[in-house]
Amino acid sequence: MSGAIAIFVKTPGLSPVKTRLAVTLGQEGAEAFHLAASQAVASVAQELSQQTDTQSYYAVAEQAALEHNYWEDLPCIWQGEGGLGERMAHIYNTLLKQHDFVLLVGADIPQMTVAELRDAVAWLTDKGQSRFAFGPSVDGGFWVFGGNYPMPRSVWTEVVYSQADTGTQFLNRIKRLGEVKTLALLCDVDEAEDLLLLRDALLNLAEPSPEQYELLRFLDIQSTHFFQSLQTYQDARR
C-alpha cells in the first residue's frame, strides 16, 4: 500500500514564523529554529520513506513558495486557503486521492522518531476498515494525525484550534468514524521554555538523524543567548 506524509511548514520572509518563540529568541532566531526543525522532521520522514512505501511532502503555507530553495529536498504541495482545519482537510483529501493513507505532521516536534511513525503506518495499511492514528502533544493539541479513510470537512473545521482541549475535540470526532491508534505523547515547541524539553528529548534519542543532531548543536550554540533571553522573559512575567 502507498502512503504519504506531509510536513506543514511556513516560509520565513513570507509568513510570520514561531511568533511566541520570537518573543525571547527574536525573529531571526525563531526563523532559524523553524528551518532547522523542519529539516530534522524531513529527515525522519525521508527515513520513513526508505523503510516503507510512504512518500514525503512539504505542505507549504504560501503558494508563492512552492519552489523556494528552503523546501527543495521534498515535493511540495500548497496548504490552500482558510484556517488550520481547512488547510489540513485540503492536504489530507488531496493526498488521499493519490495514496492509500496519509499522515500529517508539524515542523515543531523535531524529536519524533521513525519508529513512532512506522507504528502509525503499520496500523493504517489495513485497508479493510477505516483506521486513524493520533499522536497527542503536551499542550493539548496533536503532533501527528493519520488516516486511510475520507473524513467529512466538518470534522476538521468544527474543532477550535490552539486550545488546551483541541486534541480531545479532534479525537472525539474521529472516534466516530473508525478505529483509532493513539501514539506517544510528545512536546511541541511554542514557547522558549519548550526548547529545554526539546533539547532533553533530542539528547535521549537512541539514533538521531544527522539533521536532528545539527538541531541539537544549533540549540547548544544558541544556549548562552537563549538562557539570557529566557531569564529576562521569565522575570518580565513575574
C-alpha positions in Angstrom: 0.0 0.0 0.0 1.2 3.5 -0.8 1.1 6.2 1.8 2.0 9.9 2.2 3.4 12.0 5.0 3.0 15.8 4.7 5.1 18.2 6.9 3.4 21.6 7.5 5.8 24.5 7.1 5.8 28.2 6.7 8.4 30.2 4.8 10.4 32.9 6.7 10.1 36.2 5.0 6.6 35.4 3.6 4.7 34.4 6.8 5.2 35.1 10.5 7.1 32.1 12.0 7.0 30.9 15.6 5.8 34.2 16.9 5.7 33.2 20.5 9.2 31.8 20.4 10.3 35.1 18.7 9.4 37.0 21.9 12.6 35.6 23.5 14.7 34.5 20.6 14.0 37.3 18.3 12.6 36.9 14.8 15.9 35.8 13.3 16.4 33.1 15.9 12.8 31.9 15.7 13.1 31.6 11.9 16.4 29.8 12.1 14.9 27.3 14.6 11.9 26.7 12.3 14.1 25.9 9.4 16.4 23.6 11.4 13.4 21.9 13.0 11.8 21.4 9.5 14.9 19.8 8.2 15.0 17.5 11.3 11.4 16.4 10.7 12.0 16.0 7.0 15.0 13.7 7.7 12.7 11.4 9.8 10.0 11.5 7.1 12.6 10.6 4.4 13.9 7.7 6.5 10.3 6.5 6.9 10.0 6.7 3.1 13.1 4.4 2.8 11.7 1.9 5.2 8.0 1.9 4.0 6.1 2.8 0.8 5.4 6.3 2.1 6.1 9.4 0.0 7.2 12.5 1.9 5.9 16.0 1.1 6.2 19.6 2.4 2.8 21.2 2.9 3.8 24.8 2.3 1.7 27.6 3.6 2.4 30.0 0.8 1.6 29.2 -2.8 4.4 31.5 -3.9 7.0 29.4 -2.0 6.3 26.0 -3.6 9.6 26.3 -5.4 11.6 28.1 -2.7 15.0 26.6 -2.0 14.1 26.1 1.6 11.8 23.3 0.5 13.7 21.9 -2.5 14.5 18.5 -0.9 10.9 17.2 -1.0 7.9 17.5 -3.3 5.8 20.5 -2.3 2.0 20.9 -2.1 0.2 24.1 -1.2 -1.8 24.1 2.0 -4.6 26.1 0.4 -6.8 28.9 1.9 -8.5 29.2 5.2 -7.8 28.3 8.8 -5.8 25.4 10.1 -8.8 23.0 9.8 -9.5 23.9 6.2 -5.8 23.6 5.3 -5.3 20.2 6.9 -8.5 18.9 5.3 -7.2 20.1 1.9 -3.9 18.4 2.2 -5.4 15.2 3.6 -8.1 15.0 0.9 -5.7 15.8 -1.9 -3.1 13.2 -0.9 -5.7 10.6 -0.1 -6.8 10.7 -3.8 -3.2 9.6 -4.7 -2.3 7.3 -1.7 -3.9 4.7 0.4 -3.3 6.6 3.7 -2.0 10.0 4.7 0.0 11.3 7.7 0.1 14.9 8.7 2.8 16.3 11.0 4.0 19.7 12.1 7.5 21.0 12.0 7.7 21.9 15.7 8.2 18.4 17.1 11.6 17.5 15.6 12.2 14.8 18.2 9.7 12.5 16.5 11.2 9.1 15.5 10.8 6.8 12.6 9.7 4.0 15.0 6.7 6.1 16.1 5.7 6.9 12.5 6.3 3.3 11.4 3.8 2.2 14.1 1.2 4.5 12.5 2.0 3.2 9.0 1.6 -0.4 10.1 -1.8 0.5 11.6 -3.1 2.4 8.6 -2.1 -0.2 6.0 -5.1 -2.3 6.9 -7.4 -1.2 4.1 -10.2 -3.5 5.2 -11.5 -0.9 7.6 -11.3 2.8 8.4 -8.5 3.5 10.7 -6.9 6.6 12.1 -3.6 7.4 14.0 -3.4 10.2 16.6 -0.4 11.5 18.5 -1.3 13.9 21.3 1.0 16.7 22.3 1.6 18.0 25.8 -0.1 21.4 25.2 -3.4 19.7 24.4 -3.1 19.5 20.7 -1.7 16.8 18.5 1.6 16.3 16.7 0.5 13.7 14.1 -2.7 12.6 12.5 -3.1 9.8 10.0 -6.0 8.1 8.3 -6.9 5.7 5.5 -10.4 6.9 5.0 -12.1 10.2 3.8 -13.5 12.4 6.6 -16.3 15.0 6.5 -15.0 18.5 6.2 -16.9 19.4 9.4 -14.6 17.1 11.4 -11.7 19.4 10.6 -13.5 22.8 10.7 -15.6 22.4 13.8 -12.6 21.9 16.0 -11.3 25.1 17.8 -7.5 25.0 17.4 -4.8 26.3 19.7 -6.8 25.4 22.8 -6.0 23.2 25.7 -8.6 20.7 24.6 -8.0 20.9 20.8 -6.7 17.3 20.7 -9.6 16.0 22.7 -12.1 17.7 20.4 -10.5 16.3 17.3 -10.1 12.8 18.8 -13.7 12.6 19.9 -14.8 13.3 16.3 -12.5 10.8 14.6 -13.5 8.1 17.0 -17.0 8.1 15.5 -15.5 7.3 12.1 -13.3 4.3 12.8 -10.7 2.7 15.0 -8.0 5.0 16.4 -4.5 4.1 17.4 -3.0 6.6 19.9 0.7 7.2 19.6 3.3 8.6 22.1 2.7 11.9 23.9 5.3 14.4 22.7 6.0 18.1 23.5 5.9 20.6 20.7 7.8 23.9 20.7 5.7 27.1 21.1 7.3 28.9 24.0 11.0 29.4 24.7 10.7 27.1 27.8 9.8 24.3 25.4 13.3 24.4 23.9 14.7 22.9 27.2 12.4 19.9 26.9 13.2 19.6 23.2 16.9 19.5 24.0 16.5 16.8 26.6 14.3 14.8 24.1 17.0 15.1 21.4 19.7 14.0 23.8 17.7 10.9 24.7 17.2 9.7 21.1 18.9 6.4 20.5 19.8 7.1 16.9 19.3 10.8 16.0 19.4 11.6 12.3 22.2 14.0 11.2 19.7 16.8 11.0 18.4 16.1 14.5 22.0 16.2 15.7 22.5 19.5 13.9 19.4 20.9 15.6 20.9 19.9 18.9 24.1 21.7 18.0 22.1 24.7 17.0 20.4 24.8 20.4 23.7 24.4 22.2 25.3 27.2 20.1 22.4 29.5 20.9 22.3 28.4 24.5 24.1 31.4 26.1 21.8 33.9 24.3 18.8 31.7 24.8 19.2 31.3 28.6 19.8 35.0 29.0 16.7 35.8 26.9 14.6 33.2 28.8 15.6 34.6 32.1 14.6 38.2 31.0 11.3 36.8 29.7 10.5 35.0 32.9 11.4 38.0 35.0 9.1 40.1 33.0 6.2 37.7 33.5 6.6 37.7 37.3 
